[in-house]
Amino acid sequence: MKSLSTWKMIARSMREGKAVMLLYVLESLGSSPGRQGFFMAVNSDGEMEGSIGGGMMEHKFVEMAKDQLSQHPEIESSSSIRKQVHDKSAAKNQSGMICSGEQTILLYRLKKEENQAITDIIASLEKNKNGTINLSPEGVEFDDTASDEIATYYFKSEDDWRYKQRTGFSNRLFIIGGGHCSLAFSKLMR
């Protein structure tokens, strides 16, 4: 599970005293390389894990994260939300990509006191349990009960926003085909 390796990299970096930046796709519209819920981490050594969609846009955000971590090591926490438009004719917030969608990305410098939430996320994922990650200006929180919705995003301002995402496995199965094997398999999975 790719997300587990990202959270483990974050936990290890924090244990080693390295600053870590969390990059999270809060919203994705249209044709966009990074879908809602994609995330990655970059630590102060430049180590990376995960993805927010790749390409030129991801490279730009990784460099932004590295910059913030190296230029201001004394800052314990910071965050910013940036919209990226994947269209070269866009008046502002151009990502440099041409796929015609949009992404809203959070850059969030993790705080030491969020270590327990990170540990809880890892434990939940390792046990194949569902839970809910809550991101807001207050930071990262984890609830071991699963949200009814896969993900929700609310934004009013840089100081008033919320993102909530269910973690773990989705209880959905897509069976392609309608033959006798599919029928038997659907009964078994029910």
N, C-alpha and C positions, 0 to 999 in steps of 0.2 A: 504494500500500500504506500504510494508515493507521499501522501500527506503525512504519514507517520514518520518517514525519514526526515521531513522538513521540521516537524516539531521536535524530533530528537536532536537535530543539529542545533536548533534554538536552545534547547535545555543544556546541551553540552557547552555551547558557547557561553551561556550565562554562568554555568558552574566554573568555567575557566576565566571568568571576569571580563569577557569580551563583550563589547556593545553589539547589539543586534537590531537590525531594521527589518520589520515585517512589511511586505508589499502584498496587498490584497485587492483583488478585483471585486469591488462592491456592487457594480452594476455593469451589464453588458447589453448593448442594443444592436440589432442588425448583424451584419457580417463582421465579426470581430474575432481575432485569434485567441483572445483570453476570455473565457466564459465566467459568469458570476461564480464566485467561490474559488477560482484559481488563486493560488498564493505562493509566495516564495520568501526566503529569508536571505539576508546578506549580513555577514558579521564584519567587525572592524579589521579582520585580516584579509577581507575580500572573498572569503569562502561563501559559496552560494548553494542553495538547495531549493528545489521546486521550480515553478514557472508561472508567469502571469500572461503568457501567450507567445513569447519568443520574439525573434526578429529585432528590427531597429528600435521599436518601442520599448521592449524589455531591456535592451542594452542601455538605452537612455535612462531608464528608471534605476537600473543597477548602478550606473555611474552616479546618479543623483544620491542614492543611498550611501555609496562609498564616500562621496563628498561630504555629506552631512555627518557621517560617523568620524571622518578624519579631521575635518575642520573644526568641529565643536565637540571634542571628547568630554568636556566638562558638563555638557547638557545631559541631564538624566532622562528626559522624555521630551518628545516632540512628535507632532503629526501634521500631515497635510493631505488634503484630498484634491486630486487632479483629474480633470476630464481629458480624455484623449479622443480626437476625432480622426478616423482613418480615411481621410480624403484630402488630397493635396490642394483642393480649391477652398478648403475651410478657412474662414477668416481668422480664427484663433484656435489654440489647443491642438494643432496638427501633430499627429503621432509620427509622421514620416512614412506611414503605410498607406496603401490604396484600397483596402478591402471594403470600404464604405460604411463600416459600423462605428460604434463608439464604446469606450470603456471608461469607467470611473474607478480610479485606483487610489488606495490609501497607502501612504508611506507613514509607518508608525514605529518610533523607537521604543523598544520594549523596556519596561522598568523592572528592577530587581524584585519588587514586591509582587510581580505577576508570575514569579517562578512556580507558585503553587498551582495556579490555573494551568500553566503549561504542563506540569507534572500530571494533573488530573486529566487533561486532554490525552496525553500519551497513554495513561493507564486505561482509559476508556477505549481507545482505539486498539490497544493490544488485547483487550478482552472481547473485541468485536461487539462492543456496546454502542448504543446511540446516546447522544447528548446534544447540547446546544452551546455553540460559541457565541458570545455577545461581545461586539466591538462598539466602542463609543469614545467620546472625548475623555471619559474616565479611565479607559484602558481595555484590557482583555479580561474577560470573565468566562467561566465555564460552569454550566449547569448540567448535572448528570441525567436530567430528564430530557427526552427528545421533543423538540419543537414540532408542532403539527405541520408547519410549512417548511419546505426545503431551505428557503432563504428569503429574507425580507430586508429592504433597505429604505431608510427614511433620511432625508436631508433637508434641513432648513438653513443651516449656516455651518461654518467651520467649528462652532461651539455647540451646535445642536443637531446631532445626527446619531443614527443607530443602525447597526447591521447585526442581523441574527441569522445563524446558519446551523442546520442540523448536521451533526457529525456521524460518522460510522457508515454502515451500509444502508442503501435504500432498499426498502422491501418491495421492489418491483422486478418483474421478470418479463422479458419480451420473448415470445416464442414465434419464430418465423416459420411458417408452413402450417398446413392444416391436415396432415396425414395421421395415420394411426399412432405413430411414435409421438407426435405433438400432443395428441389427445391424451395418451397415457401419461406423458410427462406433465401436462397441465394438471391432471388429477393428483399426481404425486406431489407437485409443488403446492397445491391448494392446502 
